[in-house]
Amino acid sequence: MEIVTKYFNDFTEKQLQQFAALKDLYAEWNEKINVISRKDMDNFYDHHVLHSLVIATQFEFKKGAAIMDMGCGGGFPSIPLAIFFPETEFHLVDSINKKLKVASEIAAAIGLQNITTQHTRAEEIKNRKFDMVVSRAVAPLKNLWFWSKPLLKKGGSPNGLVCLKGGELTKEIFESNCRPRVWEIEKIFSEPFFKDKFLLHVPM
């Protein structure tokens, strides 16, 4: 938990309590439904919570904005972001229902009121538009942009696709025909885990 407050220090008491509760809740649920690798639980706050919150270092989600987490798994990056931005609406989408159950149960346990979930594939959503889509290491950028583009509202700021990725991205970015803005996370957070990890933004 200290790793989070090392970089962010303006949380309310409620937010601090919500962040502090996450590790035990995920550990408990992980015994029933494996959403985080066992070895990763020892580094839960830097590998999952802080990694998710790098988005908050570059983007300010507005009150009432609608954000979709595509392929949310157990709720990253959206649950840490929903704590950080309590007046922003987060819609968690995944094709694996048991992972959504973990995310929704943890959100309920810490009193998050700004999360909804939907068991579907992103390309099957036809009746909603979002200000932004966020995603963490779900698919190649080409696919993420193809699925995201029909779901995004035009105009507004910030908007577009924001994704967390790792490794060598030159070929992936070239094949996507996108021109994302790219941040090296190790220049934002100094921990060794963030070497060769990146934050990408494709505006609408």
N, C-alpha and C positions, 0 to 999 in steps of 0.2 A: 504493500500500500504506500510505503514511503517513496517508492519510485514515481508514483503519480503526483504526490504533493511536492516532489522535487521540481517538477516542471509547471505545475498548476497550483496556485495558492489562493484562489478567490472563491472557493466552494462554500456553499451554505452548510450548516450542520447536517441538514437532511441529506445533501449530496454526499458528504463525507461518510455518513452512515450507510448510504446505499452502496457506495464503492467498497466500503469495508466488508459488507455482507456478501459480496459476490463470490469470493474464493470458496468459502465454506459451502455456499449453495451449489456452486458448480461441482465441487468435489463430491457432494452428496448425490447429485444427479448423475455424475459421471460413473458412479458405481452401478447405476441401473441402465443408463443409455450412454454409450461412449461418444462424446462430442469433442473431447479434448484428449490428446495423447497423454498417457499417465505421466511420462517424464516431463511434459510441459507444465503440469500442475505445480511443480516446484518453482516455476518462473511465470506463474499465472499473470501477475500484474504487469510485467514488462512485455511478455510475449503476446498477450491478448488485450489487456486493458489499455496500456500505454500505446501499443501499436495502433489500436483503434482511434485513440484520441489524437494521433498526429493529424488527422483530418481537421480537428478543431483548432490546430495551430495556424491553418491557412484559410479556413472558411468559417464564416459567422452565419449560422442558420437562423433565419428570422422566425419571429413568433407567427404561428399558423402555417409555416411552410410545410409541404408534404415531401417526405424523403422515403424512397423505397430502398430496402436492403435486398439486393438480388443474390439469392443463394446464401441466405443468412446463417445456415448451419445452426449452431447453438446460440446465435445472437451477437456475432461480431461482424462488423464494427458497431452495429446499431444500438445494443444495450448500453455500452459506455457513452455513446453519443446522446442517447435519450436521457441519460442522467445529466450529462453536461448541458444539454439544451432542452429543459423541461417544457418549454412552450412550443416546441417543434413536434410535428406528428411524424412518427416513423412506422412504416408498413413493412413488415418482415415477410419475405416470400421464399419458400423453399419447396422442392419437390419431395423431400423426405419428411413425413409428418411427425415422426418421433423427435426429430431435432427441433421442429417448431414447438412441440410440447414443452421441451426443456426451456426454450426461450420464453414462452408465454408464462410458464410456472415461475420462473425466476423473476420475470418482470412483475408478476402479481405479488410475489413474496416481498419485494422491496418497495412496493407501492407505486410502481411506474404507471402513470395514467395516460401516457402519450405513445403507446405501442399497440398496434394491431398486427395480426398474423393472417396469412393466407397460404393454404396448401395447394400450390399450383406451380407451373413453370411460367417464367416471366413472359414468354411469347404468347401465352394463352390469356393474358390480361388484356381485355379490350375496352373496358368501360371506365378507366381511370387515367389520370395524368398526374405527373409528379414534377416538383421543382428540380429535384436531383435524384440520381440513382447512385448508391454507394455499393461497393462490393470488395470482398477480400479474397484474392487468389482463387477465383471460381473457374475462370475460363480464359482463353486468349482474348486480348483486347479487341480483336476483330469481331468476335462473337458477342462480347459484352456490349460493344457499341451498336451492333445490329439489333440486339434485343432491347437495348435501352432507348434508342432513338424514337420509336413510336410511342413510348410511354412518357416522354418529356414535354413539359410545357415550353412554349417559345417565349422568349423574353424573361425578364426577372433576373435578379442577381443575388446570390450566385445561382448558376444553373448547370445542367449537363451531367456527365458521368464522372464520378470520382472513384478510383480504385487503388487498392494496395497490392503491390506486386514485388517479386524478388527475382534476383538473378540477372542474366544478360537479356536485355529487352530490345536490342537494336532490330533484330529480325522480326520480332513480334509487332513492334511499332510500325515498321515498314509495311508488313503484310496487312495491317489494319487500315491503311490509307487515312489514318487520323494524324493529327499533329498535336498530341497532348502536351500540356505543360508538365514537366517532370521535376520533382523534388527528390534529392537524396536524403533519406530519413536520417542517416548518420550525421548529417550536418545540423539536424534539429535536435535529436536525442543522441547522446554520446555513447550509450551502451554498445558493446561489441555485437550484440544480437542484431542491431540495425544496419550493420554493414551489408551492402548489396541489396538493400530493401528500398523501395521507391513508392512515392505517392504520385499518381497520375491524374490529371484533369483534362477531360475533353469537353469544352463548352458546347452548348447547343447552338 
